[in-house]
Amino acid sequence: MTRIRAWFPTLLLVLLFGLPAASPSFAALETPFLAEKVASGKLPPVDQRIPSEPHLVTFDDDSGKPGQPGGDLTMMMSRAKDVRILFAYSYARLVAYNTDLNLEADILKSVEAEDNKVFTLHLRPGHRWSDGSPFTAEDFRYWWEDVILNPDLPPFTPPPEMLSGGEPPKFEVLDETTVRYTWKEPNPVFLPALAAARPLEIFGPSAYLKKFHVKYAEAAELKARVKEAGQKSWAHLHNRMDNAYDNDNPDMPTLQPWVNTTAAPAERFVFVRNPFYHRIDEAGHQLPYIDRILVQIADSKIIPAKAGAGEADLQARYIRFDNYTFLKQAAKRNDYKVDLWKVGSGAHLALFPNMNIADPEWRKLFRDVRLRRALSLAIDRDELNEVIYYGLAQASNNTVLPRSPLFKPEYQKAWTNYDVAQANRLLDEIGLTKRGSENVRLLPDGRPMEIIVETAGESTEEVDVLELIADSWRKIGVKLFTKPSQLEVLRNRIYAGQTMMAIAKGVDNGIPTADMAPTEFVPMDQNQYEWPKWGQFYQTGGTAGEKPDMPQPMELMDLMTEWRTAKDTAARADAWHRILAIHADNVFTIGLINGTLQPVVVRSTLRNVPDEGIFSWDPGAHFGIYRPDTFWFARKS
């Protein structure tokens, strides 16, 4: 068993983070925000609240400087439901990505991984949940045996990341701070899933959740709780109370740096520091530095204006590049700066033809690669770049970015050159030669070839882009209509096969390495708008959705299996390249441009927020890999 710091390129290792644990002479400093509670006996002193081997955070020139505790940080969200993004931003994970996109132990003390089959997880002794209850192997056992393997509780089956070769792992509790998962076949997606922006949570606060579980709770008390909560059964109640990511249960203990104290609905949510958080800095300060995060709810359309007026200490969500000039002009006056971070998605925007659409005629057409290629060739991406993005972006397929070691120019450029003549030839080859009024092509059943592209309606940018595409598509006899909608409505329509085509951001992870799972390029998720029913089929183990019945998507699934069972990084890279080549040549999604920049509004006194960063959901959790628990406010002189 080797012991090294970096995760890549092998998975026969132990993951470590930071420096060795503090020595007995190390002096942890009490946080002023909690001093009164400690003095009154409501909280134990800090050296009794942190693990005996805490996660020691160090700094260098790239990661910032040690800070001072205190202060409130304000940001804005458009809906109460959006406070769940704080779980991503906070980014405390069993294992986490660092800024080099290597995995390192975080909540865990270490991980031993053998051939991607056996994973032994070591917890930090003395680690506690935010309510002070012990965080131990029992929290992992409870999640696996009493929740996941319980036929009465959703999701009724292990998550896909917990299956390899269709089989779940053998789970063992070795001692109070050690658990082990053993698969018969390699499961290289396991550790990356633990580090995701929305992570695979393989544990839960068992002492808290047992109050809602029929196996542990006193029957009369549980019945009363179910009735009081207005739930149908104990299982419904348990599911409602066990929802860490959504941040919608203020009573649920957490391991994140801040704890939500506000129940929805509300116009302002208050997150306060977790007194039992596991990270400390070299000076002995328990993190996070910031005492409270205040989340104001506002209409997404006015958030850029409110940020420009100085009402946010840190804001990127709901802000677009076309807000940059306005924000920059008001920055000095309202005591903030505006940084530009590179966007990490494979395409800033892409079109998603729904190959699972219910309409049989359109389903047949969207599954014909010649149609998808023609629609892509008929888009003038250079015009989009100049008119909408001031020439700062670049034409691109929806694929990996140049920063990724998997990048090849042919993936980026496949079927993206503007060629109306070739697009028309492809449509003629399909047999779409008849024309109706306004020279619009006719479908085989006589309907005009009118494509309705649905948007989430959160900005005018998508509508502006679609207007330019509509002009281009008229030259090939295709009429485009735009239909704004709300995100949840749009997703439900896509899932049901009612949406013809959607416009949205491309793949989240445009900067993968070979050791990261290629799941976004394979039909494995219902939220993949191009093949939602195939993704649902995979996610539910075949109990819902539709089994893939196109040769190329089926080949992608086979290549995913090859990636999972590959013996080394080189073999995983080979599977990746074949997946990317198939994806680019078949134009399952129609990428438009990438290389865009994300404005980030930062209060002038807020420290350790990088001037340049990658704004990426996975990997990265937007602000997450830059450790928001280390952000701090400097005092004005």
Buried (B, 14 or more C-beta within 10 A) or exposed (E): EEEEBBBBEBBEBBBBBBEEBBEEEEEBBBBEBBEEEBEEEEBBEBBBBBBEBBBBBEBEEEBBEBBBBBBBBBBBBBBBBBBBBBBBBBBBBBBBBBBEBBBBBBBBBBBBBEEBBBBBBBBBBBBBBBBBBBBBBBBBBBBBEBBBBBEEBEEEBBBBBBBBEEEBBEBEBEEEBBBBBBBEBBBBBBBBBBBBBBBBBBBBBBBBBBBBBBEBBEEEEBEEBBEEEEBEEBBBBBBBBBEBBEBBBBEBBBBBBBBBEBEBEEEEBBBBBBBBBBBBBBEBBBBBBBBBBBBBBBEBEEBBBBBBEBBBBBBBBBBBBBBBEBBBEBBEEBEBBBBBBBBBBBBBBBBBBBBBBEBEEBBBBBBBBBBBBBBBBBBBBBBBBEBBBEEEBBBBBBBBBBEBEBBBEEBBBBBBEBBBEBBBBBBBEBEBEEEBEEEBBBBEEEEBBEBEBBBBBBBEBBBBBBEBBBEBBBBBBBBBEBBEBEEEEBBEBBBEBBBBBBBBBBBBBBBBBBBBBBBBBBBBBBEBBBBBBBBBBBBBEEEEBBEBEBEBBBBBBEBBBBBBBBEEBEBBBBBBBBBBBBBBBBBBBBBBBBBBBBBBBBBBBBBBBBEEBBBBBBBBBBBBBBBBBBBBBBEEE
